[in-house]
Amino acid sequence: MAGFNFKRFWLGYQPPTGEDIANEVTWNTGIEYYLSRDFSLTASYDNRFGAGGGLAVRF
């Protein structure tokens, strides 16, 4: 299907839980670009783990 490229953006937040991480704030954000119905490129960032990316395959 021509013109199927769909872009998605997300932003997540998790409130701190537990006594040992009571002041820790965790968040993540990312973007996904659909190359076709079955493949997409993803990139994301998490404040604890840093940046990452990859190729997603759906079947």
C-alpha positions as CSV (number, residue, x, y, z in Angstrom):
1,M,0.0,0.0,0.0
2,A,1.6,3.2,-1.1
3,G,1.8,6.1,1.4
4,F,1.5,3.8,4.5
5,N,4.3,5.5,6.3
6,F,3.0,6.3,9.8
7,K,4.9,8.1,12.4
8,R,4.4,7.5,16.1
9,F,5.8,9.4,19.2
10,W,5.5,8.4,22.8
11,L,6.6,9.8,26.2
12,G,6.3,7.7,29.4
13,Y,6.7,8.5,33.1
14,Q,6.8,6.2,36.1
15,P,6.3,7.6,39.5
16,P,8.9,6.5,42.1
17,T,7.9,3.6,44.3
18,G,9.7,2.0,47.3
19,E,11.8,3.5,50.0
20,D,15.2,3.0,48.3
21,I,14.2,4.9,45.2
22,A,11.7,7.4,46.7
23,N,13.4,10.4,44.9
24,E,14.1,8.7,41.6
25,V,12.2,9.9,38.5
26,T,12.2,7.6,35.5
27,W,11.0,8.6,32.0
28,N,11.3,7.5,28.4
29,T,10.5,8.8,25.0
30,G,10.7,7.4,21.5
31,I,9.6,7.6,17.9
32,E,8.7,4.9,15.4
33,Y,8.7,5.2,11.7
34,Y,6.8,2.6,9.6
35,L,8.7,1.6,6.5
36,S,6.0,-0.8,5.5
37,R,3.2,-2.9,7.0
38,D,5.7,-5.3,8.4
39,F,8.8,-3.2,9.2
40,S,9.5,-0.1,11.2
41,L,12.5,1.8,12.5
42,T,12.4,2.7,16.2
43,A,14.5,5.1,18.3
44,S,14.1,5.8,22.0
45,Y,15.7,7.3,25.1
46,D,15.4,6.3,28.7
47,N,16.9,8.5,31.4
48,R,18.3,5.4,33.2
49,F,19.6,3.4,30.3
50,G,20.4,6.0,27.6
51,A,19.5,5.8,23.9
52,G,18.6,2.9,21.7
53,G,17.2,2.0,18.4
54,G,16.4,-0.9,16.1
55,L,14.3,-2.5,13.4
56,A,10.9,-3.9,14.4
57,V,9.4,-6.8,12.4
58,R,5.7,-7.7,12.7
59,F,4.4,-11.0,11.5
